[in-house]
Amino acid sequence: MDDPCVAFELGRDGPNVILAGFDGSPPAWHAVAYAAGLARRQGSRLLVVYVVSPSAMAAWAPSAGALLEESLVEGAEELRQELEAQRGWSELDAEFRVERGDAFGGLCRVATAERVDAVVVGASAQAGHRLVGSLAVRLVRAGRWPVTVVP
């Protein structure tokens, strides 16, 4: 059998790894809840990724850089604790990960490295994204993973 599609089959139906982008906003919480339900039903691994991008102001005021970094780490830790306290989290094969950089680049790096099968993100509520394009639109345009956008 010389069908090239046969070699692609990984031996299971449905996604193996689901990535949920998370920033603490209400749509992001909805996206994580949706991804967690999908992961639970499909028996998939859930990878929740929080991408922090230090402000450009840190470059202008290096002394503020340490305070900003500490604040980012504390904020990520608070979100992790809140997420892990949610009902059902402990029953999932789930991991919370913090990445540095811009959201699009960070999610793409993790999705590529972890060979994710699906990406779930919350819809942007920012008006400017209707003109310039949101994170979700950029992920869809990348065309590398199925992307689900949750309101």
KOLNUTOR-176904 format. One record per residue (C-alpha): residue number from 1; residue in one letter; chain; z, y, x. Coordinates in nm, 2 decimals. Each point is the difference from the previous one (the first is absolute). Layout:
N
R   num   residuo   cadena        z        y        x
R   NUM         a        A        Z        Y        X
...
***
This chain:
151
R   num   residuo   cadena        z        y        x
R     1         m        A     0.00     0.00     0.00
R     2         d        A    -0.12     0.32     0.17
R     3         d        A     0.12     0.24    -0.26
R     4         p        A     0.16     0.30     0.19
R     5         c        A     0.24     0.06    -0.29
R     6         v        A     0.17    -0.33     0.05
R     7         a        A     0.13     0.12     0.34
R     8         f        A     0.16     0.30    -0.17
R     9         e        A     0.22    -0.20    -0.24
R    10         l        A     0.36     0.02     0.11
R    11         g        A     0.12    -0.29    -0.21
R    12         r        A     0.16     0.19    -0.29
R    13         d        A    -0.08     0.19    -0.31
R    14         g        A     0.12     0.36    -0.03
R    15         p        A     0.13     0.24     0.27
R    16         n        A     0.21    -0.13     0.29
R    17         v        A     0.13     0.35     0.11
R    18         i        A     0.03     0.30    -0.23
R    19         l        A     0.06     0.34     0.15
R    20         a        A     0.16     0.28    -0.20
R    21         g        A     0.00     0.35     0.13
R    22         f        A     0.33     0.18    -0.07
R    23         d        A     0.11     0.36     0.04
R    24         g        A     0.30     0.01    -0.25
R    25         s        A    -0.20     0.18    -0.27
R    26         p        A     0.01    -0.13    -0.36
R    27         p        A    -0.36    -0.13     0.02
R    28         a        A     0.09    -0.18     0.33
R    29         w        A     0.29    -0.17    -0.17
R    30         h        A    -0.23    -0.11    -0.28
R    31         a        A    -0.25    -0.13     0.26
R    32         v        A     0.28    -0.20     0.18
R    33         a        A     0.12    -0.14    -0.34
R    34         y        A    -0.36    -0.10    -0.08
R    35         a        A    -0.06    -0.16     0.34
R    36         a        A     0.34    -0.18    -0.01
R    37         g        A    -0.09    -0.15    -0.34
R    38         l        A    -0.34    -0.11     0.13
R    39         a        A     0.15    -0.14     0.32
R    40         r        A     0.26    -0.19    -0.21
R    41         r        A    -0.26    -0.15    -0.24
R    42         q        A    -0.24    -0.09     0.28
R    43         g        A     0.25    -0.12     0.25
R    44         s        A    -0.12     0.26     0.25
R    45         r        A     0.18     0.18     0.28
R    46         l        A     0.07     0.37    -0.09
R    47         l        A    -0.01     0.26     0.27
R    48         v        A     0.13     0.35    -0.10
R    49         v        A    -0.11     0.26     0.25
R    50         y        A     0.15     0.35     0.03
R    51         v        A    -0.20     0.23     0.22
R    52         v        A     0.18     0.30     0.15
R    53         s        A    -0.19     0.28     0.16
R    54         p        A     0.21     0.25     0.20
R    55         s        A    -0.07     0.36    -0.09
R    56         a        A    -0.23     0.21     0.22
R    57         m        A     0.30     0.24     0.02
R    58         a        A     0.17    -0.25     0.24
R    59         a        A    -0.26     0.08     0.26
R    60         w        A     0.08     0.37    -0.03
R    61         a        A     0.37    -0.05     0.02
R    62         p        A     0.07    -0.29     0.23
R    63         s        A     0.38     0.03    -0.04
R    64         a        A    -0.05    -0.05    -0.37
R    65         g        A    -0.20    -0.32     0.07
R    66         a        A     0.31    -0.21     0.05
R    67         l        A     0.15     0.12    -0.32
R    68         l        A    -0.32    -0.06    -0.19
R    69         e        A    -0.03    -0.36     0.15
R    70         e        A     0.36    -0.07    -0.10
R    71         s        A    -0.07     0.13    -0.35
R    72         l        A    -0.31    -0.22    -0.03
R    73         v        A     0.18    -0.31     0.11
R    74         e        A     0.29     0.07    -0.24
R    75         g        A    -0.24     0.06    -0.29
R    76         a        A    -0.19    -0.32     0.07
R    77         e        A     0.33    -0.20     0.02
R    78         e        A     0.12     0.14    -0.33
R    79         l        A    -0.33    -0.10    -0.17
R    80         r        A     0.02    -0.35     0.15
R    81         q        A     0.35    -0.04    -0.13
R    82         e        A    -0.09     0.13    -0.34
R    83         l        A    -0.30    -0.23    -0.01
R    84         e        A     0.19    -0.31     0.11
R    85         a        A     0.27     0.07    -0.26
R    86         q        A    -0.26    -0.04    -0.28
R    87         r        A     0.04    -0.31    -0.22
R    88         g        A    -0.21    -0.29     0.12
R    89         w        A    -0.07     0.14     0.35
R    90         s        A     0.20    -0.28     0.17
R    91         e        A    -0.20    -0.27    -0.18
R    92         l        A    -0.33     0.14     0.15
R    93         d        A    -0.15    -0.08     0.33
R    94         a        A     0.00     0.37     0.07
R    95         e        A     0.03     0.23     0.30
R    96         f        A     0.05     0.38     0.02
R    97         r        A    -0.18     0.16     0.30
R    98         v        A     0.00     0.36     0.13
R    99         e        A    -0.31     0.12     0.18
R   100         r        A    -0.07     0.33     0.18
R   101         g        A    -0.30     0.22    -0.06
R   102         d        A    -0.21     0.10    -0.30
R   103         a        A     0.01    -0.21    -0.31
R   104         f        A    -0.36    -0.12     0.01
R   105         g        A     0.01    -0.09     0.37
R   106         g        A     0.34    -0.17    -0.03
R   107         l        A    -0.10    -0.21    -0.30
R   108         c        A    -0.33    -0.10     0.16
R   109         r        A     0.17    -0.10     0.32
R   110         v        A     0.25    -0.22    -0.17
R   111         a        A    -0.26    -0.14    -0.25
R   112         t        A    -0.23    -0.10     0.29
R   113         a        A     0.28    -0.14     0.22
R   114         e        A     0.16    -0.21    -0.28
R   115         r        A    -0.34    -0.10    -0.15
R   116         v        A     0.11     0.11    -0.34
R   117         d        A    -0.20    -0.12    -0.31
R   118         a        A     0.08     0.29    -0.23
R   119         v        A     0.14     0.36     0.02
R   120         v        A     0.19     0.16    -0.28
R   121         v        A     0.08     0.38     0.00
R   122         g        A     0.12     0.25    -0.25
R   123         a        A    -0.23     0.26    -0.14
R   124         s        A     0.03     0.35     0.15
R   125         a        A     0.13     0.27    -0.23
R   126         q        A    -0.11     0.28     0.23
R   127         a        A    -0.27     0.22    -0.14
R   128         g        A    -0.17     0.05     0.33
R   129         h        A    -0.07    -0.37     0.03
R   130         r        A    -0.24     0.03    -0.29
R   131         l        A    -0.22     0.21     0.23
R   132         v        A     0.05    -0.14     0.35
R   133         g        A     0.08    -0.36    -0.09
R   134         s        A     0.33    -0.18    -0.01
R   135         l        A     0.13    -0.28     0.21
R   136         a        A    -0.11    -0.25    -0.26
R   137         v        A    -0.36     0.13     0.00
R   138         r        A    -0.01    -0.01     0.38
R   139         l        A     0.13    -0.37    -0.01
R   140         v        A    -0.27    -0.09    -0.25
R   141         r        A    -0.27     0.17     0.20
R   142         a        A     0.11    -0.19     0.31
R   143         g        A    -0.12    -0.31    -0.19
R   144         r        A     0.21    -0.25     0.19
R   145         w        A     0.25    -0.11    -0.26
R   146         p        A     0.03    -0.02    -0.37
R   147         v        A     0.20     0.31    -0.10
R   148         t        A     0.21     0.04    -0.32
R   149         v        A     0.11     0.35    -0.10
R   150         v        A     0.30     0.01    -0.22
R   151         p        A     0.08     0.31    -0.21
***
